[in-house]
Amino acid sequence: MADEYFLLVCEDVPHDVVLTDPGVRVMDVVQVVRRLMGLSLWRSKVLATQVPAVLLAGVPEEDAAAAVSALRDAGARAETAQPHQKAPDLPRNRRSGA
């Protein structure tokens, strides 16, 4: 039972797509960003020129790889990254008195 739970929880780790450099063909990259995110042309251009930028957050690995491949084909530098997860807040033992 514990093995099944572990596989279910860890099977599909979300990934982020990070644009690190739009490259020389900026307008080609803007078109890819527009297609990936569904933004207007102007907002896509602003996002593509403010690097590093997280374009997609928490997507499955296959979708992230496809997005990075499309960005690289357009001439950009992009990478996938696993999002940093915050450690759970655990109660602290506080001692009263001196």
TAJOPE-V789907 format. One record per pair of residues at least 6 apart in sequence whose C-alpha atoms are under 6 Angstrom apart, sorted by sequence separation. I is the first residue (numbers start at 1). J is the second residue. If there is no record, write none. Layout:
i:j
I:J
I:J
This chain:
i:j
34:44
68:78
33:44
30:44
30:45
20:51
20:52
19:52
19:53
18:53
18:54
17:54
18:55
17:55
17:56
16:56
16:57
16:58
15:58
14:58
15:59
14:59
29:74
14:60
15:61
28:74
17:64
23:75
23:76
22:76
21:76
21:77
20:77
20:78
19:78
18:78
18:79
17:79
17:80
16:80
16:81
15:81
16:82
15:82
